[in-house]
Amino acid sequence: MDSLEREKIKQKLRDIIKQGRLIIGAGVGSGFAAKYAEEGGADLLFLFNSGRFRMAGVPSLAGYLPYANANDMVINFGVNEIIPKVKNIPVIAGLCATDPKYSHRELLEIIKNYNFNGIVNYPTMCIINGNFRLIAEEQGFGFDNEVKLIKLASEMNIFTVAFVQNEIETVKMLEANADVICVHFGFTSGGEGNIKTFMPLEEAVKIYCNIYKRINSKLNDKILMVYGGPLGYPESIRNFLREIKLRGANVHGYIGGSAIDSNYVRETISSVTHLLKGISQQEITRLGKLVGSSQSMQNIYEIIMKVAPSDITVLVTGESGTGKELVSEAIHELSLRKNKPLIKINCANLPENLLESELFGHEAGAFTGAIKKHIGKFELADGGTLVLDEIGEIPLNLQAKLLRVIENQEFYRIGGEKLIKVDVRIIACTNKDLSKLVKEGRFREDLFWRLNVININMPPLRMHLEDLPEIVEEIVKRYCKKHNKPIPKIDPNLIKNLKFYNWPGNVRELENFIHTLLVFSNEKMLSFNDKAANLLKEKLLQQNEYEKETQSNLFKTHSEYEIESKILIEVLKQCNFNKTKAAKKLGISRRTLYNKLKKMGCDKAPFNL
């Protein structure tokens, strides 16, 4: 591949972080493994001599034994197998800092001449302890020698990744100006003697958080990654991310070695790497452009990550402004089609004849005004994903043709005679109740079942108001970035008052509200000032009028008992069925709430917590 400049690599990694995704590095030992790691979506390729041994069925520990010159091994298989085959990923060479054959400068010149894109200190002394480590340090070929290698590489403008395992080593590598700090938790399995063969997840979390707290203020634009130890499977990565997040720490990426290439058949390498790519860098708070740490949003994230890698059809439902379009984008971005087109069409914006043309295209002269051939959305989306927004608005006459195309993946352009075959994944979005439309005869039942294979129902904002701080912060950041404005701090009092309103327009309405405040704000703090208070007061007055009217209608048609039941259930939903929170919100004791639920017959599942 063409040599990538250091800053371009760093910018690529920063862009991944901004998207809320985890940077995935794949440690490989062959061109075969590298090719399919690239196909799976890896962001960086690491060439380790241990990876070469794994290809031969030998444990990674062999990379530390005097079998052959580790640097020659890496350079040889990198030049002959990796660089010619990999086109779009930076290739990072694992270099042993103690090499009797080459000086550090000679070694780095070789790396540059052969178009490697960076280096990492491997095999590394950071995972060795005991007497051997002491002797190595005394003889000048210990960890400090690795620091010298990384420092010289940085001075030669070579992209650098530094393996460390404690705070002192981390500080040294920061002072050496390493671009990426990667905490190495030891071998995933195998090994003996002074090598740490396995580390419990709890210990890995503790080590990482200690390092993070020590060096967080010194990070600047440095990137943090983790490697090895208990982090051998996608689920263990998720657990690690969750635990460090709860302790106030953060990580930007993960490098997989044996986790990716030990079982190197094509399907496994591509699949595992892709699963890792599906882990959000801030999994508890966001997925793609979706933001929120509530249980409601966690459930949405989980479904998205499960369905994204497949080609299964998805129906995204929910009120207007809840983020249905963002769900479709997240599914596409996490799918194997992510490098193919994502095409969207709003089925409500066009009359039937134009909608058919937009979907399937037409030939020149097919109808009056068809001066030239038009390529439809299905063709444009070939190999990728087609999002059918407002699918509930599609005319009944057109639904039969749409059903056939979805089922057969083939069609004719309007006025055309050539059968066009496509490979398109369908994601449909609607704020309508399609099952109700089916009963009313306004939507085909067979099309409904074809679309509703997997349903993702987006919760209205009023059902997860605990996500307001994160959502508001995201809205502010996007607005300020777009308009090149400094990002203000957000007054907690503003968030507190926003929770009094139900936001019937959901996130879209909230976004408009925050944008209005930002337009009139020249302060360093986005506060609950007079402007915010007046705007919110107007909304609350409108809400109160609506609630009075609704309450009046309820009294006309329902008993007081039925009204109370509706209110209790609505509040329980808002509190994610947490009885303690619901009771507090209602101003009653938990026992009183329990008795009322028992009277309603709702004291057991699904309401039982």
N, C-alpha and C positions, 0 to 999 in steps of 0.2 A: 504494500500500500504506500501511497505518498507520505512522506514525512510530515507529521503534524507539529506545528509549533507549540511550544509549552503553553502559551497563553490561550491558544485555541482549545487545547484539551481542558484546561481549567475552566474556561467559559462554558464548554459543553457540559461539564459536571455541575457547574453552578446553575445552568438552565434546568437540569434534571431536578436539582434540589428545589428550585423555585416552583416547579410543577408539583411538588409534594411527593415525588417518587424516590425510591431508594436506588442509589447507584449500585449496580451489580457488576462485580469483577469475577471473572472465571479463571481459575488457575488450571492450566491444561498442560499436557505433556505430549501432544501430537497434533498434526494438522487436521486429522480426522475430528478430534474433539473440538478443536478451535472452530472449525467450519460450522458445527451444529450448535456450539455455544453462541456464535454470532447469529445464527438463525433464530435461536431462542430469545435473543434481545439483549445479550450481555453488552455492557457499556465499556468495559476494559478487559483486555486479555493479559493474564500474567503467565509467564513462562518460568516454571520452577523445575529444577533438576529432579525434585521429588515426584513431580508429575510424570516425568519420563519413566521413573521406576514403577509408578503405579500402573502405567500402561503395560508393564511386564508382569503385573500381579504381585509386585513387591511393596511392602509398607513404605509410607513416606519417610520413615526414620532412615532408610537407606541413603537419603540425600545428604546425611551427615557423615556417612562412612567413606573411607578413602578408596573408593572404587575407581574414580576417574576425576579429571579436572572438571568441577561443577560448571565453571564459566564456559569452557569449551563445549560442554554438552548443550547448555542452553543456547549459545550462539549458533551452534551447528543445526539443531533442529528448528530453531527460529528462522534462520536464513533459508533452509531447504524446504521446510514444511509449512510454516506459519505465515510469514510475510507474503509469499506468493499467492496464498489462498484467501487471506483475510483482506477485505477491501475498505471497511468502514469503521474499524475499531482500533484505537491506540493499542500497540503491542508493548508491554512492559517486561523487560528482562530481569529475572532474578539473578543478582550478582553476588558472589561471595567476596567480601571485602579483603580477605586474606588469600592472595594468589601469588605464588612464587614466580610465576611465568610472566605476569604483567604488573606494571605499576598502575595505580588508580587512574592516572591520566591516560595511559596507553589503553587500558580497558574501556574507558569512556569514549575515546576516539574511535575504537572499533564499533562500539554501539551506535555512534552517530553515523559512521560510514556505511553501516549495513541497514540504516533506516529504521532501527528500533525507535520507539517514541518515548521511552522513559526507562527508569530502573527502579528496583526495590531491593533492599538489603536482605537477600536470602541465598543460601542458608544463613539464619540469624542466630546470634548468641543470646538473644533476649529470652529464649525459652529454655536455655541451659542454666543449671545451677550447681551448687556444690563445688568440690575441689577442682573439677575440670574447668569450671568458669573462672575460678580464682587464678589458676595457672595461665589460662588463655589471656586474661587481662594483664597479668604480670609480663607476659612475653610480647605484648603489643598486638595481638591478633584477636582481641575481644570486641566488645560492643563499641568501644570508643573508636576502633578502626572503621567500623561501619558508619559512625557519625562523620568521620573524615571523608569517606566515599560519597555520602549523601551531600555533604557541604560542597565538595568539589564539583559534583554533578550540577548542583544548583548554580554555582558560579559559571559553569559552562552552558547555562540555559537549557539544561535537560530536565524534563518533568520527573519528579521524584516522589516515591511512596516509601514511607519509613515504618518498619515493623518495630513495635515497642511492647513492653508488658508492665511497666510501672510509671509512676509520676516522674522520677528522675530521668529515665530514658526518654520520656516524652519531651521534657524540657530541653534536653540536649538536642533532640531532633528538630524541635522548633527553632532553636538557636542556629541550627545548620540550614534553616530555611527550606525544610521539606514541604512539598506542596500538599501531601496527604499524610496524615498520621493514622496508622492502622494498628489497633490493639490486637496482638496475637495471643490467643488463649491456649496455645499448645496444640498438639496433634489431636485429631478427632478420634483416632483409635490407634492401637499398636504402640510400640515403643517400650523401652525399659531403661533401667539405670537411672540417670539423672534427668531424663526427658520427662516432662509432665505429660502423661499419656491421656489423661481425661480430667476435665474440670467441671464440677456441677454448675448448673445454670446460675444458682444463687451466688456462687463465688465469682463467676464471670461478670455478673451484674454489679457486684460490690467493687471489683477491680476497676471496671469501666467508669462507674460513677465517681470513684475516688480520683481517677485521672481527670475526668471531665471537670470536677469542681476545682481541681488544682490549676488547670490550664485554661479554663473557659475564657477568662479575661484576656488571655494572650493569643487567642485563636486568630483574630482578625478574619482573613478570608480563607483560613486553612480548612481542609475537608477532613472529617473524621470517619473512619471505617473500622470494621471489626472482622476477625478471621479466626477460624478453627475452634478447638475446644468443644463445648456442647452444641455449637451452632452448626449442626450438620444437616438439618432438614428445614423446609419452609416454616413448619409449625413452631420449631424452636426459635427461629428468627422472630416470628410474631410475638412469642412470649417474652423474648429478650427486649424487643422494642417497647412492649407494654410496661415491663418492669422498670426500665430506665426512665421512661416518660413519667411514671408515677413518682420517681425520685428527682424530678426536675432536670434530667439529663436528656441529651439528644444525640443522634448519630445520623450520618449522611449516607452510609453505604456498607455493603457486605461483600467480602471476597470468599468465594467457595472454591475449595480445592478438591478433595476426595468427594465432597458432597455433590460435585458436578461430574467429574470425569472417571470415577472408579468403575462405574457401570456405564461404559461409553457407547452403548448402542444409540442410534440416532434418536429414537423416540424419547429415551430417558434423558439424554443431555438437553435436548430442545425443551422437553416438558418441564424438567426441574428448574432450569434457568428461567423459563417463562413464569413459573409459579413464584419464584423469587422476585421477578419484575413486578408482580402484582401486589407486592407489599408496599404500602404507602410509607414514605419516610416519617410521616406523622400520623400513624394509623389511627390513633385514638381521636384525632381531631379532624381529619380530612381524607378524601380520596379524590384525586384529580382536582377539579374545581368545586367539588361538593365539600361543605364544611359543617362540622358539628360533632361533638363527642357524646351526645345523648345516646341512650340505648336504641331509640328509634333509628338514628342515623347509623349506629353500629350494625343494626340488622340489615339496613340497605347496603352498606359496604360489603357485608358478608355475602349477600346474594350476588352482587355485582362481580365480586372476585371469583365466585363459583361458576357463574354462567359465562363470563367473558371469554375464557379460552375455547369454548365450544362454538358451534355455528347455530345454536338453537335460537329460534325466534323468541323475541321478548316483547311483551306489552307493558308499557310504562303508563300508569294511571295516577291521577291526583289532580287537585285543584290547580287553577291557573297560578303561575308564579311560584310553584313549589320546587322547581328544578328538574323537570322531566328531561329537558334537552341536555342538561349537564350529566344526567344518568346515561343517556345514549352516547355522549362523548367519552365518558369513563369506560363504558363497555368496549367501545371501539379501540380506545387507547391501550386497554389491557388484553386485547385479543391478538390472535396470530395475524389478523388482517390490518394491524395498526399502520403498516407502511403502505397500505392501499387506500383508495379514496374513501372519505366519509362524506356522503351526499345527503342533503336534507331537502325536504319539500313540505310545504304547508298545504295540506289538502283543502283548507277552508278558504284560501285566498283566490281561487280560480274557478270559473264556471266549468261545467262538465266537459265541454269539447276541448277547452284549453288544458284542463287537468290531464286528460287522456294523452294529449300531445306531449305535455311536460313529462309524463311518466314513461311513455313508450316511444316517443319521437314520431316523426312523420317524414315521408318522402316529398320531394318537390312536386307541386301540383296536386297533392293529395286532397286539398280543399281550397276554397277561395282564400287568397292571401298567403298560401303556402308557397312562397317564391323559391325557397331553397330547402334542402334537406335539413332536418333538425334532429339532433341526438338527444334522446330522452334520459331521464334520471337513472333508469335501470341500467342502461348501457354505460353511463358515466361511472356508476358505482361498481362495475364489473370487477370482481376480485376483492371488493371491499364491503362497506356497510351502507345500506339505504335506510334513512330515518323518515318514516311517514308520520309527520306531525299532524295533529287534529284529525286522526283517522276516522273519527266518528262523523265527520262532515262529508265524507266521500259519497257522491251520489250512488243510489242503489243500482242503477244501470251499469255503473262502472265496476261495482264490487265483484261481479262474476268474472270479469276479465282479470282483475287484480288477483283473485283467488287462483285462477289457472296459472298465471305467471309465477306466483309465489310457489305453487306446488311443482310446476314443471321446469321453472327457470329458463323458459324460452317464450318468444313472442314475435309478432310481426310489427314493424312500424306501421303507422296509419298510412294506407295507400301502398304499402310495400308487399313484395312477394318472397323476400328472402327471410327464412327463419333465423332468428338471432338467439343464440344461446348465451346465457350469462351465469355467473357464480356470485350471488349476492346474498348477504345476510340481512334480514329484515328486523328492524326495531320500530315498533309502532307506539305512538304517544297519543293520549287523549285525556281530556278533563270530563268526558261524558261517561255515563254508566252504559257500557255497550250491551250488557245483558238485558237492561231495560229497553234499549233500542231494538234488540232482537225480538222481544215480546211485542213491541209496538209495530213490528214489521218494517222498521227503518234501517235494519242492518242484518245482513245475511248471517244465519247461524253457523254455516260451514266456514265462512270467513272468520267469524269470531273465534271459533275453536282453533283454526289454523294460526291465528295471531296470538291467542292466549295460551301459549305453551308454558311460558314462565311469566308470571305477573309480578311486577315491582310497583307497589303502591306507595307513592311519596306522601309522607305525613304533612298536613298543613302546619304552618309555623306555630300556630297557637297550641299545638300538641307537643312541641319541643322548645318552649321558650327558654329553657336552660342553655340552649345553643346561641342565644342572642349575642353574648360577648364575642364569641369567635366569628359569627357571621358579620357583625358590625365591623370588627377589625379587618376582615377580608374585604368588605365593601370599601372601607376607607383606603386601604392599601392600593386596591385596583384603581380607584378614582384618582388618587394622588399620583400614581405612576403614570396614568394616561395624561394627566394635565400638568405633569412636571412640578408638582407641589410638594413641599415637605410634609411628612406624615405626622399628624398631630397625635398626642396622647388622647385616650378616650376616658372621659369622666365616668367613674362607676355609677354616679348618681343618674347619668343619662340612661345607662342600661337599666337601672332599677325602675325608672319611670316608663321606659319603653315596654316593660313587662305588663303594665296595666292595660295595654291595648291588645286586641285579639288579632290584628293584622289579617283581615279577610282577603287582601290582595297578596298575602304571603311575602316571600322574600323580595318579589318584584316591587311591592308597595314599600317595604322597608328600605330597599335600595333607593327609591325615589326620595323618600323622606331624608335619608342620610345625605344624599347628593345635595338636596336643598340646603341642609345645614352647612355643608362644606362650602357651598357657593358664597354664603353670607358670613363665613367664619374666617377671620384673619388671625386667630389665636393659635398658640402652640397646643392648646387643649380643646378638644371637641367637647364642649360642656353643655349642661342642661340650662342654657341661657333663656332669655325672654323669647327669642325666636323659636327655639325648640319647644318651650312650654306652650306658646300660643298654637303652634302647629299641632301638637299632641292634644291640646284641649279641644280643638275643632274635631279631631278624629274621635276622641272619647265621647263628645256630645253626639256625634252621628251614631256611634256604637250604642250609646244609652237609649237613643230614640228607637233604634232597631230592636234592642232587647226588650224595651217596653212594649213595642208592638207585638213582638213574638210572644212575650209573657201574656199579653192580653188575649191573643189567639189561643194560647194554651189553656187559659182559664175557661174559655168558651167551649173547648172540646174535651178537656181532661179533668180528672179529679185532682185534688191537692196531692194525694198519694202518688199519682202518676207523674205529676210535675216534679215532686221531690226525687223520685226515682231517676228521672232524666237528668236532673242536676247532679245527683250523686255520681252517676255513671260518667257524665261528661267530665267532672272534676277528677275522677279516678283515672280516666284516660289521659288528661292533661298531666297527671302526676305519674304516668307510666305504671298505674295500679299499685303505687306505694301508699299503703293505708295511712301511715304516719304523716306523710306529706299532705295527703288529701284531707285528713282530719284537721290539720293545722290551717290549711287554706280555707276550709269551711267554717273554722272557728268553733269546732266541737272536739270532744275527746275521742281518742281512738276507740274506746269501748262503746261510746254512743254510735260512732260510725259502724262498728261491727254489728251492733244490734239492729241498726237500720238495714244493713245489707242482709242480715239473717232473715229479717222480716220480708225482704224482697226475694229471698231464695238465692242470693248472690254471695253467700259467705264461703262457698266452695268453688273449685276450679270452674271456669277459667279465672275467677277473680281471687282465688286463694293465693296468697303470696307466701 
